[in-house]
Amino acid sequence: MIASDIKTDGFVVCIDNKEYPASLEQFKIYRVLVDETAAQHNFIRVIDESGEDYLYPADYFMPITLTEQIALAILQAA
């Protein structure tokens, strides 16, 4: 994935967590916060297992599109 592909806050699924096994779960959905500066370096800002937002390599994730109902359920659960 290219970080600049993400234009708005949204969701991604983790496809690789080899360097961050304590912070990311493979195949889990994460919320993305747009960070244009990070995107210029092919990183994205996600809210990870700590509940805080951190930068990770964009190629560790794939963008996904959720229905509004699912997105709201995820946001309310956070």
GICORUR-V84786 format. One record per residue. SS is DSSP state (helix for helix, strand for strand, loop for the rest). D_CENTER is the distance of its C-alpha to the mean C-alpha in whole Angstrom. Layout:
# GICORUR-V84786
SS|D_CENTER / SS|D_CENTER
This chain:
# GICORUR-V84786
loop|11 / loop|12 / helix|10 / helix|13 / helix|12 / loop|10 / loop|13 / loop|12 / loop|9 / strand|8 / strand|6 / strand|5 / strand|7 / strand|7 / loop|10 / loop|12 / loop|12 / loop|15 / loop|15 / loop|13 / loop|15 / loop|15 / loop|12 / loop|10 / loop|11 / loop|12 / loop|11 / loop|9 / strand|7 / strand|4 / strand|5 / strand|4 / strand|8 / loop|10 / loop|11 / helix|14 / helix|16 / helix|13 / helix|12 / loop|16 / loop|15 / loop|13 / strand|10 / strand|7 / strand|6 / strand|4 / strand|7 / loop|8 / loop|11 / loop|13 / loop|12 / loop|12 / strand|9 / strand|9 / strand|9 / strand|8 / strand|10 / helix|8 / helix|11 / helix|9 / strand|7 / strand|8 / strand|8 / strand|10 / loop|12 / loop|13 / loop|17 / helix|17 / helix|19 / helix|16 / helix|13 / helix|16 / helix|16 / helix|13 / helix|13 / helix|17 / helix|16 / loop|14
